[in-house]
Amino acid sequence: MQANQVLSLSVAAYTQAEIDELISCPKKFSESPRKDMKIEGAHARNDARLISDGIQGEFLMFMRRSEDFPENFSIGLVYHPGDVKGDITLLRCNGKHGSYNGIFDPAHPHYDFHIHKADASILAAGGRPERNATKTTAYASFEEAVQFFVRAINLNAAEATKYFPPKLQPQIPLWEG
């Protein structure tokens, strides 16, 4: 996709190449996230608005994490085209949900850490484009998922580090002395 190319006028008409470009195009904050996540009910939440040079519309980055079960989280990217009604959830990095639709199946992606990526064929058929999920070993915690996510969506590195600094692993001494 060319830098100033206008995407399809119908949200359902995006090609997979356009979806992939929307996920990976360089982004920067137009509205930064809060310093700390806000507690609402049983979840901690935070949002940020993003833009990309040459892409019409804006992006929403959302983060949700269960207060009771921190391994249950979702970090996502939603695209709001400027010229079309509607939006597309492009990417979600999720933690372990356990059961899915009331079924507890360790083989199902929702049982483990997983990624939902928008699929143009599902979108064209009228479904939720990020419906499919695949298991991942790219992260094993909310903090690791945030780091994976900001790289996947190509968030400006300086801004990503400012708002989501990588967590350093504690140094554990092998012996005292």
BALOBA-1460 file (C-alpha; in Angstrom, 3 decimals):
// residues 177
<rec num="1" residu="m" x="0.000" y="0.000" z="0.000"/>
<rec num="2" residu="q" x="1.383" y="3.402" z="-0.930"/>
<rec num="3" residu="a" x="1.862" y="5.960" z="1.851"/>
<rec num="4" residu="n" x="-1.039" y="8.198" z="0.768"/>
<rec num="5" residu="q" x="-3.276" y="5.513" z="-0.686"/>
<rec num="6" residu="v" x="-6.839" y="5.584" z="0.609"/>
<rec num="7" residu="l" x="-8.036" y="2.173" z="1.713"/>
<rec num="8" residu="s" x="-11.218" y="0.548" z="0.478"/>
<rec num="9" residu="l" x="-14.426" y="2.445" z="1.192"/>
<rec num="10" residu="s" x="-16.132" y="-0.530" z="2.807"/>
<rec num="11" residu="v" x="-14.801" y="-1.964" z="6.031"/>
<rec num="12" residu="a" x="-15.728" y="-5.444" z="4.750"/>
<rec num="13" residu="a" x="-13.698" y="-4.954" z="1.546"/>
<rec num="14" residu="y" x="-10.191" y="-4.867" z="3.032"/>
<rec num="15" residu="t" x="-7.710" y="-7.293" z="1.542"/>
<rec num="16" residu="q" x="-5.400" y="-9.334" z="3.756"/>
<rec num="17" residu="a" x="-2.488" y="-7.216" z="2.504"/>
<rec num="18" residu="e" x="-4.293" y="-4.033" z="3.621"/>
<rec num="19" residu="i" x="-5.060" y="-5.561" z="7.020"/>
<rec num="20" residu="d" x="-1.442" y="-6.643" z="7.447"/>
<rec num="21" residu="e" x="-0.267" y="-3.144" z="6.465"/>
<rec num="22" residu="l" x="-2.609" y="-1.539" z="9.012"/>
<rec num="23" residu="i" x="-1.158" y="-3.775" z="11.727"/>
<rec num="24" residu="s" x="2.484" y="-3.225" z="10.819"/>
<rec num="25" residu="c" x="2.604" y="0.400" z="9.610"/>
<rec num="26" residu="p" x="4.632" y="2.736" z="11.878"/>
<rec num="27" residu="k" x="2.464" y="4.288" z="14.583"/>
<rec num="28" residu="k" x="2.790" y="7.003" z="17.205"/>
<rec num="29" residu="f" x="0.543" y="8.224" z="19.991"/>
<rec num="30" residu="s" x="-2.030" y="10.902" z="19.295"/>
<rec num="31" residu="e" x="-3.357" y="10.379" z="22.843"/>
<rec num="32" residu="s" x="-1.016" y="8.632" z="25.273"/>
<rec num="33" residu="p" x="-2.097" y="5.949" z="27.720"/>
<rec num="34" residu="r" x="-2.522" y="6.808" z="31.384"/>
<rec num="35" residu="k" x="0.521" y="6.193" z="33.541"/>
<rec num="36" residu="d" x="-1.358" y="3.542" z="35.531"/>
<rec num="37" residu="m" x="-4.186" y="1.266" z="34.540"/>
<rec num="38" residu="k" x="-7.632" y="2.258" z="35.810"/>
<rec num="39" residu="i" x="-9.629" y="-0.271" z="37.826"/>
<rec num="40" residu="e" x="-13.197" y="-0.737" z="36.579"/>
<rec num="41" residu="g" x="-15.078" y="-3.571" z="38.154"/>
<rec num="42" residu="a" x="-12.905" y="-6.667" z="38.114"/>
<rec num="43" residu="h" x="-10.549" y="-5.400" z="35.398"/>
<rec num="44" residu="a" x="-7.682" y="-2.957" z="35.074"/>
<rec num="45" residu="r" x="-7.930" y="-0.974" z="31.835"/>
<rec num="46" residu="n" x="-5.964" y="1.479" z="29.785"/>
<rec num="47" residu="d" x="-6.375" y="2.904" z="26.291"/>
<rec num="48" residu="a" x="-4.348" y="4.993" z="23.881"/>
<rec num="49" residu="r" x="-5.032" y="6.530" z="20.479"/>
<rec num="50" residu="l" x="-2.535" y="6.066" z="17.682"/>
<rec num="51" residu="i" x="-2.006" y="7.514" z="14.235"/>
<rec num="52" residu="s" x="0.182" y="6.627" z="11.292"/>
<rec num="53" residu="d" x="1.505" y="8.997" z="8.658"/>
<rec num="54" residu="g" x="-0.236" y="8.364" z="5.354"/>
<rec num="55" residu="i" x="-3.034" y="6.254" z="6.853"/>
<rec num="56" residu="q" x="-6.470" y="7.815" z="7.025"/>
<rec num="57" residu="g" x="-8.311" y="7.367" z="10.315"/>
<rec num="58" residu="e" x="-6.919" y="6.376" z="13.693"/>
<rec num="59" residu="f" x="-6.139" y="3.372" z="15.834"/>
<rec num="60" residu="l" x="-7.175" y="2.480" z="19.372"/>
<rec num="61" residu="m" x="-4.858" y="0.448" z="21.557"/>
<rec num="62" residu="f" x="-6.664" y="-1.185" z="24.457"/>
<rec num="63" residu="m" x="-5.371" y="-3.128" z="27.431"/>
<rec num="64" residu="r" x="-7.507" y="-5.140" z="29.842"/>
<rec num="65" residu="r" x="-6.368" y="-7.413" z="32.662"/>
<rec num="66" residu="s" x="-8.374" y="-9.304" z="35.247"/>
<rec num="67" residu="e" x="-7.637" y="-8.217" z="38.799"/>
<rec num="68" residu="d" x="-8.383" y="-11.708" z="40.128"/>
<rec num="69" residu="f" x="-6.681" y="-13.701" z="37.361"/>
<rec num="70" residu="p" x="-3.747" y="-11.671" z="35.935"/>
<rec num="71" residu="e" x="-3.083" y="-14.330" z="33.299"/>
<rec num="72" residu="n" x="-6.481" y="-13.407" z="31.803"/>
<rec num="73" residu="f" x="-5.816" y="-10.294" z="29.707"/>
<rec num="74" residu="s" x="-6.339" y="-8.757" z="26.297"/>
<rec num="75" residu="i" x="-4.206" y="-6.186" z="24.468"/>
<rec num="76" residu="g" x="-5.657" y="-5.082" z="21.173"/>
<rec num="77" residu="l" x="-5.498" y="-2.799" z="18.174"/>
<rec num="78" residu="v" x="-8.688" y="-1.437" z="16.592"/>
<rec num="79" residu="y" x="-8.715" y="0.591" z="13.375"/>
<rec num="80" residu="h" x="-11.265" y="3.379" z="12.883"/>
<rec num="81" residu="p" x="-11.235" y="4.449" z="9.221"/>
<rec num="82" residu="g" x="-11.863" y="8.138" z="8.755"/>
<rec num="83" residu="d" x="-14.081" y="7.741" z="5.700"/>
<rec num="84" residu="v" x="-16.204" y="4.716" z="6.599"/>
<rec num="85" residu="k" x="-18.593" y="3.880" z="9.421"/>
<rec num="86" residu="g" x="-17.424" y="1.049" z="11.610"/>
<rec num="87" residu="d" x="-14.112" y="-0.290" z="12.816"/>
<rec num="88" residu="i" x="-11.961" y="-3.401" z="12.618"/>
<rec num="89" residu="t" x="-10.251" y="-5.212" z="15.446"/>
<rec num="90" residu="l" x="-6.943" y="-5.960" z="13.765"/>
<rec num="91" residu="l" x="-5.017" y="-7.746" z="16.496"/>
<rec num="92" residu="r" x="-5.511" y="-9.041" z="20.027"/>
<rec num="93" residu="c" x="-2.853" y="-10.601" z="22.218"/>
<rec num="94" residu="n" x="-4.606" y="-12.575" z="24.909"/>
<rec num="95" residu="g" x="-3.758" y="-14.478" z="28.019"/>
<rec num="96" residu="k" x="-5.277" y="-17.678" z="29.294"/>
<rec num="97" residu="h" x="-9.067" y="-17.642" z="29.509"/>
<rec num="98" residu="g" x="-9.514" y="-21.252" z="30.567"/>
<rec num="99" residu="s" x="-12.870" y="-22.385" z="29.235"/>
<rec num="100" residu="y" x="-14.293" y="-21.186" z="25.916"/>
<rec num="101" residu="n" x="-18.052" y="-21.038" z="25.402"/>
<rec num="102" residu="g" x="-18.408" y="-23.075" z="28.588"/>
<rec num="103" residu="i" x="-16.107" y="-25.851" z="27.366"/>
<rec num="104" residu="f" x="-12.837" y="-26.580" z="29.142"/>
<rec num="105" residu="d" x="-10.493" y="-27.905" z="26.439"/>
<rec num="106" residu="p" x="-6.695" y="-27.734" z="26.955"/>
<rec num="107" residu="a" x="-6.224" y="-28.163" z="23.176"/>
<rec num="108" residu="h" x="-8.201" y="-24.988" z="22.403"/>
<rec num="109" residu="p" x="-6.153" y="-21.774" z="21.878"/>
<rec num="110" residu="h" x="-8.141" y="-19.895" z="24.544"/>
<rec num="111" residu="y" x="-6.832" y="-22.288" z="27.175"/>
<rec num="112" residu="d" x="-3.326" y="-20.887" z="26.662"/>
<rec num="113" residu="f" x="-1.689" y="-17.604" z="25.611"/>
<rec num="114" residu="h" x="-2.997" y="-16.825" z="22.137"/>
<rec num="115" residu="i" x="-3.219" y="-14.265" z="19.361"/>
<rec num="116" residu="h" x="-6.214" y="-13.161" z="17.305"/>
<rec num="117" residu="k" x="-5.324" y="-11.561" z="13.968"/>
<rec num="118" residu="a" x="-7.887" y="-10.114" z="11.560"/>
<rec num="119" residu="d" x="-8.627" y="-12.298" z="8.555"/>
<rec num="120" residu="a" x="-9.965" y="-10.638" z="5.384"/>
<rec num="121" residu="s" x="-12.043" y="-13.666" z="4.359"/>
<rec num="122" residu="i" x="-13.891" y="-13.721" z="7.687"/>
<rec num="123" residu="l" x="-14.409" y="-9.946" z="7.471"/>
<rec num="124" residu="a" x="-15.794" y="-10.258" z="3.917"/>
<rec num="125" residu="a" x="-18.201" y="-12.967" z="5.102"/>
<rec num="126" residu="g" x="-19.551" y="-10.606" z="7.767"/>
<rec num="127" residu="g" x="-17.883" y="-12.236" z="10.753"/>
<rec num="128" residu="r" x="-15.669" y="-10.794" z="13.444"/>
<rec num="129" residu="p" x="-12.389" y="-10.626" z="11.540"/>
<rec num="130" residu="e" x="-10.272" y="-11.558" z="14.564"/>
<rec num="131" residu="r" x="-12.428" y="-14.604" z="15.392"/>
<rec num="132" residu="n" x="-9.702" y="-17.200" z="14.829"/>
<rec num="133" residu="a" x="-7.017" y="-17.681" z="17.454"/>
<rec num="134" residu="t" x="-3.631" y="-19.363" z="17.478"/>
<rec num="135" residu="k" x="-1.599" y="-20.416" z="20.503"/>
<rec num="136" residu="t" x="1.651" y="-18.573" z="21.047"/>
<rec num="137" residu="t" x="4.834" y="-18.936" z="23.036"/>
<rec num="138" residu="a" x="5.874" y="-15.349" z="22.186"/>
<rec num="139" residu="y" x="4.832" y="-14.210" z="25.672"/>
<rec num="140" residu="a" x="3.911" y="-15.734" z="29.015"/>
<rec num="141" residu="s" x="2.622" y="-12.735" z="30.970"/>
<rec num="142" residu="f" x="0.796" y="-9.442" z="30.490"/>
<rec num="143" residu="e" x="4.073" y="-7.500" z="30.603"/>
<rec num="144" residu="e" x="5.681" y="-9.721" z="27.967"/>
<rec num="145" residu="a" x="2.538" y="-9.498" z="25.815"/>
<rec num="146" residu="v" x="2.698" y="-5.681" z="25.905"/>
<rec num="147" residu="q" x="6.302" y="-5.792" z="24.672"/>
<rec num="148" residu="f" x="5.370" y="-8.251" z="21.913"/>
<rec num="149" residu="f" x="2.345" y="-6.136" z="20.953"/>
<rec num="150" residu="v" x="4.166" y="-2.794" z="20.651"/>
<rec num="151" residu="r" x="6.713" y="-4.454" z="18.352"/>
<rec num="152" residu="a" x="3.993" y="-6.190" z="16.295"/>
<rec num="153" residu="i" x="2.097" y="-2.953" z="15.687"/>
<rec num="154" residu="n" x="5.302" y="-1.019" z="15.007"/>
<rec num="155" residu="l" x="4.764" y="1.580" z="17.739"/>
<rec num="156" residu="n" x="7.455" y="4.263" z="17.751"/>
<rec num="157" residu="a" x="10.268" y="2.749" z="19.820"/>
<rec num="158" residu="a" x="10.916" y="5.856" z="21.944"/>
<rec num="159" residu="e" x="7.228" y="6.165" z="22.829"/>
<rec num="160" residu="a" x="6.909" y="2.439" z="23.466"/>
<rec num="161" residu="t" x="9.870" y="2.520" z="25.861"/>
<rec num="162" residu="k" x="8.579" y="5.657" z="27.610"/>
<rec num="163" residu="y" x="5.124" y="4.212" z="28.350"/>
<rec num="164" residu="f" x="5.908" y="0.484" z="28.389"/>
<rec num="165" residu="p" x="9.493" y="0.051" z="29.587"/>
<rec num="166" residu="p" x="10.735" y="-3.521" z="29.381"/>
<rec num="167" residu="k" x="10.803" y="-5.204" z="32.771"/>
<rec num="168" residu="l" x="14.275" y="-6.288" z="33.767"/>
<rec num="169" residu="q" x="14.636" y="-9.763" z="35.180"/>
<rec num="170" residu="p" x="15.896" y="-9.689" z="38.771"/>
<rec num="171" residu="q" x="19.421" y="-10.949" z="39.234"/>
<rec num="172" residu="i" x="19.412" y="-13.908" z="41.558"/>
<rec num="173" residu="p" x="22.752" y="-14.562" z="43.244"/>
<rec num="174" residu="l" x="23.909" y="-18.149" z="42.984"/>
<rec num="175" residu="w" x="25.591" y="-17.941" z="46.360"/>
<rec num="176" residu="e" x="26.094" y="-15.431" z="49.114"/>
<rec num="177" residu="g" x="29.466" y="-14.177" z="49.911"/>
